[in-house]
């Protein structure tokens, strides 16, 4: 495994950590700044909105810059944002720090995925992306308990100081270990492995969106994330109100889900390198079935533990393949890779909204699971259509406008 991939994974771990740890620190932060729980919640929702905006804006603004330099700059922005949060004298400064840190999120994973795949042979590109995303999945497992543990012992500011230190290490690692020119048109690694040359310049990257395959992949991404996170957003209520678990059980149940994410990411990356479209359709179908069965068996404690693991496994098994697919059909355009991150965040918001509507309508705390299953089933259809069209060379290259 190239050492540059380890540095990228460390960057992904730090960025994921800052996204997730705040959930375990909200009560302390709200108390420290004397703000309401709702106001403190903007430290989460404001971060998510900034991810969606920053993914497109920063990738577009840096289209002509060397990708390694852009990654270094993005991690530096991440360090500054977390440093602001660590020293924030007031709530507005804290929120600003969260927004600054979030702006790099989407672009880092979008551009980083292109750099990661350029470090290996084409037949291992999805596995390389999975290695980079392994940091994010580990952060999902460790983020909330890490934030709660550090916050309880040394205060919430110590958690952000720790994440800042991880950011500095990732910055040094990327600068030292990622080869110059990685992911570029003239990259020796890319040329040697005959990987598609990246689109150069903003205009060329925008042209990549003329492909129906790009749009179908982005749609499938948004729907798959929407279905999974629409169910996940209310999973604590499903556990306690339907499954009979105590509130103290939720933390370890979420860790089981996180372990599923880690396993699914790695297995999905390997499967996508063998037969990507088939692996994607099966992963999405597995997620749809898991969510539907979860809704039926949510009252059974043993089944709930198994199904929440499978929910994480199938939910993240499609991620590496989706990213390499969208960038392949976008001819290496970083903007398309970042748009995939934005699509996932849009899907998250849509799924959580629809799941909330189902609960408000009085359908119960299993309703988000069924809603999620329905959304993911649509993504299965979209992915199946995309896979079938991709078999035709004429349709594969035909622009959509």
C-alpha positions in Angstrom: 0.0 0.0 0.0 1.5 3.3 -1.0 2.4 5.5 2.0 0.6 8.4 0.3 -2.7 6.5 0.8 -2.0 6.3 4.6 -1.5 10.0 4.7 -4.8 10.5 2.8 -6.6 8.1 5.2 -5.2 10.1 8.2 -6.6 13.3 6.6 -10.0 11.5 6.1 -9.9 10.3 9.7 -9.3 13.9 11.0 -12.0 15.4 8.8 -14.5 12.6 9.8 -13.6 13.1 13.5 -14.4 16.8 13.5 -17.8 16.0 11.8 -18.9 13.4 14.3 -17.3 14.3 17.6 -19.5 17.4 18.1 -22.5 15.2 18.8 -21.0 14.0 22.0 -20.0 17.5 23.0 -23.1 19.6 22.3 -24.3 19.7 25.9 -20.9 21.0 27.1 -20.7 23.5 24.3 -24.2 24.8 24.8 -23.5 25.3 28.5 -20.2 26.9 27.9 -21.6 29.6 25.6 -25.0 29.8 27.3 -27.0 29.0 24.2 -30.0 26.7 23.7 -29.8 23.2 22.4 -31.4 24.3 19.1 -28.7 26.9 18.6 -26.0 24.4 19.5 -27.5 22.1 16.9 -26.4 24.6 14.2 -22.8 23.4 14.9 -24.0 20.2 13.2 -26.4 21.4 10.5 -24.2 24.4 9.6 -21.3 22.0 9.1 -23.4 19.8 6.8 -24.6 22.7 4.7 -21.1 24.0 4.4 -19.8 20.6 3.2 -22.3 20.7 0.3 -21.4 24.2 -0.7 -17.7 23.9 -0.2 -17.5 20.6 -2.2 -18.5 22.4 -5.4 -17.1 25.9 -4.7 -13.6 25.1 -3.7 -13.2 22.3 -6.3 -14.2 24.8 -9.0 -12.0 27.5 -7.7 -8.9 25.3 -7.6 -9.6 23.5 -10.9 -6.3 24.6 -12.5 -4.0 24.1 -9.5 -1.9 21.1 -8.8 -3.9 18.5 -6.9 -1.4 17.8 -4.2 -1.0 21.5 -3.5 -4.8 21.8 -3.3 -5.0 18.9 -0.8 -2.3 20.5 1.4 -4.3 23.8 1.3 -7.6 22.0 2.1 -6.0 20.3 5.2 -4.5 23.6 6.2 -8.0 25.1 6.1 -9.2 22.2 8.2 -6.5 22.9 10.8 -7.4 26.6 10.9 -11.1 25.8 11.3 -10.6 23.5 14.2 -8.1 25.8 15.8 -10.8 28.5 15.7 -13.2 26.1 17.4 -10.6 25.2 20.1 -9.9 28.8 21.1 -13.4 30.3 20.3 -14.3 33.0 22.9 -17.9 33.1 21.8 -20.6 31.0 20.0 -20.4 32.9 16.7 -16.6 32.3 16.5 -17.2 28.6 17.3 -19.8 28.4 14.5 -17.3 30.1 12.1 -14.7 27.6 13.0 -17.1 24.8 12.2 -18.0 26.3 8.8 -14.3 26.9 7.9 -13.4 23.3 8.8 -16.4 22.0 6.8 -15.6 23.9 3.6 -12.7 21.5 2.9 -14.6 18.3 3.6 -16.2 17.6 0.2 -13.2 18.8 -1.9 -10.8 16.8 0.1 -12.6 13.6 -0.5 -13.4 14.4 -4.1 -9.9 15.5 -5.1 -8.3 13.0 -2.7 -10.1 10.1 -4.3 -8.6 11.0 -7.7 -5.1 11.3 -6.1 -5.6 7.9 -4.3 -6.6 6.1 -7.4 -3.6 7.5 -9.3 -1.2 5.9 -6.8 -2.2 2.3 -7.8 -2.9 0.3 -11.0 -6.4 0.8 -12.5 -7.6 -2.6 -11.4 -7.1 -1.5 -7.7 -8.5 2.0 -8.0 -11.7 1.3 -6.0 -9.7 -0.4 -3.2 -7.4 2.7 -3.1 -10.4 4.9 -2.7 -11.7 2.5 0.1 -8.4 2.9 1.9 -8.7 6.7 1.9 -12.3 6.4 3.1 -11.3 4.0 5.8 -10.3 7.0 7.8 -13.8 8.4 7.5 -15.4 5.2 8.5 -13.2 4.8 11.5 -14.0 8.3 12.5 -17.7 7.4 12.4 -17.0 4.5 14.9 -14.8 6.5 17.2 -16.0 10.1 16.8 -18.8 10.4 19.2 -17.2 8.3 22.0 -13.9 10.1 21.5 -15.5 13.5 21.8 -17.5 12.4 24.9 -14.5 10.8 26.6 -12.0 13.7 26.0 -14.7 16.3 26.7 -15.6 14.6 30.0 -12.0 14.4 31.2 -10.4 17.6 29.8 -13.3 19.7 28.5 -14.7 20.1 25.0 -11.9 22.4 23.8 -9.4 19.6 24.3 -11.2 17.5 21.7 -10.8 20.2 19.1 -7.1 20.7 20.1 -6.7 16.9 19.5 -8.3 17.1 16.1 -6.2 20.1 15.2 -3.1 18.0 16.0 -4.3 15.2 13.8 -4.8 17.7 11.0 -1.2 18.9 11.4 0.0 15.3 11.2 -2.1 14.7 8.1 -0.8 17.9 6.5 2.8 16.9 7.0 2.1 13.4 5.8 0.4 14.5 2.6 3.1 17.0 1.9 5.9 14.4 2.4 4.4 11.2 1.2 2.0 12.0 -1.7 4.1 12.2 -4.9 4.3 15.5 -6.7 2.0 15.4 -9.8 -0.2 12.6 -8.3 -3.6 12.7 -10.0 -2.4 15.1 -12.7 -2.5 14.7 -16.4 1.3 14.4 -16.5 1.5 12.2 -13.4 4.0 9.4 -14.1 1.9 6.9 -12.1 -1.2 7.7 -14.1 0.6 7.5 -17.4 2.3 4.2 -16.5 -1.0 2.6 -15.5 -3.0 4.1 -18.4 -5.6 5.6 -16.1 -7.8 8.3 -17.8 -6.2 11.7 -17.8 -8.0 14.2 -15.5 -10.1 16.9 -17.1 -8.0 20.1 -17.0 -9.6 23.5 -16.2 -13.0 24.5 -15.0 -14.6 24.5 -18.4 -13.4 21.0 -19.2 -14.7 19.8 -15.8 -18.1 21.3 -16.3 -18.3 19.6 -19.7 -18.0 16.3 -17.9 -21.5 16.8 -16.6 -22.9 16.4 -20.1 -22.8 12.7 -19.6 -26.0 10.9 -18.6 -23.8 8.3 -16.7 -22.5 11.1 -14.4 -26.0 12.2 -13.6 -27.3 8.7 -13.1 -24.4 7.9 -10.7 -24.9 11.1 -8.7 -28.7 10.4 -8.5 -28.0 6.8 -7.3 -25.5 8.2 -4.7 -28.0 10.8 -3.4 -30.8 8.2 -3.1 -28.7 5.5 -1.5 -27.4 8.0 1.1 -30.9 9.4 1.6 -32.3 6.0 2.3 -29.6 4.9 4.7 -29.3 8.2 6.7 -33.0 8.8 6.6 -33.3 5.7 8.6 -30.2 6.3 10.6 -31.3 9.8 11.7 -34.0 8.2 13.9 -32.4 4.9 14.7 -32.0 5.8 18.4 -35.8 6.1 18.7 -36.2 2.8 16.9 -33.8 1.1 19.4 -35.4 2.6 22.5 -39.1 2.9 21.6 -39.4 -0.3 19.5 -36.5 -2.5 20.3 -36.7 -2.1 24.1 -33.1 -1.0 24.5 -32.1 1.5 27.2 -30.7 4.9 26.2 -27.3 3.8 27.5 -27.3 0.9 24.9 -27.5 3.3 21.9 -23.8 4.2 22.1 -22.5 0.6 21.6 -25.3 -0.1 19.0 -24.0 2.9 17.0 -20.5 1.4 17.2 -21.8 -1.8 15.8 -23.2 0.2 12.9 -19.8 1.9 12.6 -18.0 -1.4 12.4 -20.4 -2.3 9.6 -19.4 0.9 7.7 -15.7 0.0 8.0 -16.2 -3.6 6.8 -18.6 -2.5 4.0 -16.2 0.1 2.7 -13.3 -2.3 2.4 -15.3 -5.2 1.0 -17.2 -2.9 -1.4 -13.9 -1.4 -2.7 -12.5 -4.9 -3.5 -15.8 -6.1 -5.1 -16.0 -2.9 -7.3 -12.6 -3.7 -8.7 -13.9 -7.0 -10.0 -17.2 -6.0 -11.4 -18.2 -2.5 -10.4 -21.7 -2.2 -11.7 -22.8 -5.6 -10.5 -21.3 -4.9 -7.0 -23.1 -1.6 -6.8 -26.5 -3.0 -7.7 -26.1 -5.9 -5.2 -24.9 -3.5 -2.5 -27.9 -1.2 -3.0 -30.3 -4.1 -3.2 -28.8 -5.5 0.0 -29.3 -2.2 1.8 -33.0 -2.0 0.6 -33.7 -5.5 1.8 -31.9 -4.9 5.1 -33.9 -1.7 5.9 -37.2 -3.4 5.1 -36.4 -6.5 7.2 -35.2 -4.2 10.0 -38.6 -2.5 10.0 -40.3 -5.9 10.4 -37.9 -7.2 13.1 -37.1 -4.0 15.0 -38.8 -5.3 18.1 -36.4 -8.2 18.3 -33.2 -7.2 20.1 -30.9 -9.8 18.5 -32.2 -9.1 15.0 -31.7 -5.4 15.6 -28.0 -5.8 16.4 -27.4 -8.0 13.3 -29.4 -5.7 11.0 -27.8 -2.4 12.2 -24.4 -4.0 11.3 -25.7 -5.0 7.9 -27.2 -1.6 7.5 -23.7 -0.1 7.9 -22.1 -2.8 5.7 -24.4 -2.5 2.7 -24.7 1.3 3.2 -21.1 2.0 2.7 -20.2 -0.9 0.3 -21.3 1.2 -2.6 -19.2 4.3 -1.8 -15.8 3.5 -3.3 -17.5 2.1 -6.5 -19.7 5.2 -6.9 -16.8 7.5 -6.7 -14.6 5.7 -9.2 -17.7 5.3 -11.5 -18.5 9.0 -11.5 -14.9 10.0 -12.1 -14.4 7.5 -14.8 -17.4 8.8 -16.8 -16.4 12.3 -16.0 -12.9 11.6 -17.4 -11.2 12.4 -14.1 -13.0 15.6 -13.4 -12.4 16.5 -9.7 -15.6 18.6 -9.8 -17.6 15.4 -10.5 -16.0 13.6 -7.6 -16.8 16.5 -5.2 -20.3 16.7 -6.6 -20.7 13.1 -5.5 -20.0 14.2 -1.9 -22.5 17.0 -2.3 -25.0 14.6 -3.6 -24.6 12.4 -0.6 -25.2 15.3 1.7 -28.3 16.4 -0.2 -29.5 12.8 0.1 -28.9 12.9 3.8 -31.0 16.0 4.2 -33.8 14.6 2.0 -33.9 11.2 3.7 -34.0 12.8 7.2 -36.8 15.1 6.1 -38.9 12.3 4.7 -38.3 10.0 7.7 -39.3 12.9 10.0 -42.5 13.4 8.0 -43.4 9.7 8.4 -43.0 9.9 12.1 -45.0 13.1 12.3 -47.7 11.4 10.3 -48.1 8.9 13.1 -46.6 5.9 11.3 -44.3 5.0 14.2 -40.5 4.8 14.7 -40.1 2.0 12.2 -41.5 4.2 9.5 -38.1 5.8 8.6 -36.7 2.3 7.9 -39.5 1.6 5.4 -39.1 5.0 3.9 -35.4 4.4 3.6 -36.0 1.0 2.0 -38.2 2.7 -0.6 -35.7 5.4 -1.4 -32.9 2.9 -1.8 -35.0 0.7 -4.0 -35.3 3.7 -6.4 -31.5 3.9 -6.3 -31.3 0.2 -7.3 -33.5 1.0 -10.4 -31.4 4.0 -11.3 -28.2 2.0 -10.9 -29.5 -0.9 -13.0 -30.5 1.5 -15.8 -27.1 3.1 -15.6 -25.3 -0.2 -15.7 -27.4 -1.4 -18.7 -26.8 1.9 -20.6 -23.0 1.7 -19.8 -22.8 -1.6 -21.8 -23.6 0.3 -25.0 -20.5 2.3 -26.2 -22.8 4.8 -28.0 -24.9 5.5 -25.0 -21.8 5.5 -22.7 -20.3 8.5 -24.5 -23.5 10.3 -25.6 -23.9 13.7 -23.9 -27.1 14.5 -22.1 -27.3 18.1 -23.5 
